[in-house]
């Protein structure tokens, strides 16, 4: 089994075109395609923060303390 990692870009119409050089001669192969969206991080964002800006939770924690969101149960049908 040969593992090849390539990056591609999905077009507006949802298609992904790949051209992969395998180094294999003409033969039948089974192809397993696993797609994972890439999230480009800026230098300020450290890996492992899930894409949130640095310090986001420290800055926003408790911000609705004075005006909490009220939850009302749905009405009976």
C-alpha positions as CSV (number, residue, x, y, z in Angstrom):
1,X,0.0,0.0,0.0
2,X,1.2,3.5,-0.9
3,X,0.0,6.6,1.0
4,X,0.1,9.8,-0.9
5,X,-0.9,13.1,0.7
6,X,-2.0,16.0,-1.6
7,X,-3.8,19.2,-1.1
8,X,-6.5,20.4,-3.5
9,X,-9.1,23.0,-3.8
10,X,-12.8,22.4,-4.2
11,X,-14.4,24.5,-6.9
12,X,-17.6,26.6,-6.6
13,X,-19.6,23.8,-8.2
14,X,-18.4,21.3,-5.5
15,X,-15.9,19.4,-7.7
16,X,-12.4,18.5,-6.8
17,X,-9.9,17.7,-9.6
18,X,-6.8,15.7,-8.6
19,X,-3.8,14.7,-10.7
20,X,-1.6,12.4,-8.7
21,X,1.7,10.9,-9.9
22,X,1.9,7.4,-8.2
23,X,5.1,6.0,-9.7
24,X,3.1,2.7,-10.4
25,X,2.9,1.1,-13.7
26,X,-0.4,0.6,-15.4
27,X,-2.5,-1.4,-13.0
28,X,-5.8,-1.5,-11.2
29,X,-5.8,0.2,-7.8
30,X,-8.3,0.8,-5.0
31,X,-8.4,4.5,-4.0
32,X,-9.6,5.7,-0.6
33,X,-10.3,9.4,-0.5
34,X,-10.5,11.2,2.8
35,X,-11.2,14.9,2.7
36,X,-10.5,17.2,5.7
37,X,-11.0,21.0,5.3
38,X,-7.9,23.0,6.0
39,X,-8.1,25.9,8.3
40,X,-5.4,28.4,7.6
41,X,-4.1,30.0,10.8
42,X,-2.4,33.3,11.2
43,X,0.8,33.6,13.2
44,X,-1.1,34.9,16.2
45,X,-3.2,31.7,16.5
46,X,-1.5,28.8,18.1
47,X,-2.2,25.2,17.1
48,X,-4.6,23.4,19.4
49,X,-6.9,26.4,20.1
50,X,-9.6,25.1,17.7
51,X,-9.4,28.2,15.5
52,X,-10.4,30.7,18.2
53,X,-8.3,33.8,18.4
54,X,-5.7,33.9,21.3
55,X,-7.4,35.1,24.5
56,X,-10.9,34.9,23.1
57,X,-12.5,33.0,26.0
58,X,-10.7,35.1,28.6
59,X,-12.0,38.3,27.0
60,X,-15.6,37.1,26.6
61,X,-16.2,35.0,29.6
62,X,-19.0,36.5,31.7
63,X,-19.8,39.2,29.2
64,X,-23.6,38.5,29.5
65,X,-23.5,38.5,33.3
66,X,-25.5,41.8,33.6
67,X,-27.9,40.9,30.8
68,X,-28.3,37.1,30.6
69,X,-30.1,35.4,27.8
70,X,-33.6,34.3,29.0
71,X,-34.8,30.9,27.9
72,X,-38.5,30.4,27.6
73,X,-39.9,26.9,27.1
74,X,-41.7,26.3,23.8
75,X,-45.5,26.7,23.8
76,X,-47.7,23.7,23.9
77,X,-49.2,22.7,20.5
